């Protein structure tokens, strides 16, 4: 099993400087206009923008509970919303709809069987030249991003890399040239 810290898999930092928050997580006027167009109500507007900014940074939708409060508070302040305006999704259909419109807005494809086939081929080919699981995960991440897919979960990548690496190594040790 590869350690997430040894890979390029995006994740939240423990601490952010004010400058990092401004550069990474402040919604632009275009993003604000988009959110106003596709949502109704201040809460949905706020929720969508938080989700949009974290997706832009990570390339996947994290668990709502995993989004750092510093990021949520920064976006709330940037939007000039009251402090009592909370970030939460009480209705799962709203969260699903927001994810769908964000993917569409950013022209990102949800990770699916086609995406899995793509990275399976890339990992298999790369496993002939490299053996470190973290390196193979990084190759997969690079390909997913290049092809505009949403990143799968880290554990999904890790399991796939370990499976394919084992398969390739077994074929090599048997002298099988049909990889």
Helices and strands as residue ranges (DSSP letters): G 4-6, H 18-25, H 29-38, H 42-58, G 64-66, H 69-78, H 92-106, H 113-126, H 133-146, H 154-174
